[in-house]
Amino acid sequence: MHGIYQQWTDARKDGDKKFVVLIDPDKLRLRGLERVISLAMESEVDYFFIGGSLVVNDMLDGVLKSIREQCKIPMVLFPGNSFQLSYRADALLFLSLISGRNAELLIGKHVITAPFLKVSPLEIISTGYMLVDGGIQTTVQYMSNTTPIPHNKEDIALCTAMAGEMLGLKMLYLDAGSGAERPVSGAMIEAVSSATNIPLIVGGGIKTPEKVEENLKWGADIIVVGNAIEHHPELIKEMSCVFREFKPRFRTDAV
Ligand code: 1GP
């Protein structure tokens, strides 16, 4: 099996969109986790992202172990801080918070964790993380001590994304923050997706299959949903149907 990054770049080239379920180890209790895993297997969810802005209980390893015992869906760490590391995962988003001006989250923490990551078996995927105003103050906004990109300032997002790509980052992540009231706008997704050539992840406040579909049409390559699934796990099924429409084998023009 190819590395995860290779899968994402191939998918972007083919227009094959990917569905990610975000698991915050602190929020999903064991029974909830089991249900999410079984629905994810049934619905062919592509990846799990594991992490949260604050993981206060020591649940990370246990959650990864539990997922791996039950299924083969790849697990990617989406760490809210440098303590959220585990060799049980398959890959790690090495996030640089390029929408902010907090040097620690742009490069500082990375310097500290680099020697550990260098000897780890994890696939390290450098990612330009852009926090966008989601209508409420999200945990990530508070914890990162940064100002998010205003919701309607596509030009700022666009220039930030272009700079991230030129700096050599491999992925871009437009995030309105977990539990956002207002997800990233279609105009912003389109602006960033059409001006860059690296895979684009979009998340934060996505609650319905309709919103998933809209975002995919606007140019998102990978959609991340966490909060809505924590509250209504059965959404996994409904949302995953949307991705099937984008699978190359289902498209009549793919022959
Ligand atoms: C947050 O993009 C993720 O970083 C997912 O957000 O929990 O609101 O789906 P939600």
Boltz pocket constraint, residues with backbone or C-beta under 6 A from the ligand:
constraints:
  - pocket:
      binder: B
      contacts: [[A, 22], [A, 174], [A, 175], [A, 176], [A, 177], [A, 178], [A, 179], [A, 180], [A, 202], [A, 203], [A, 204], [A, 205], [A, 206], [A, 224], [A, 225], [A, 226], [A, 227], [A, 228]]
      max_distance: 6.0
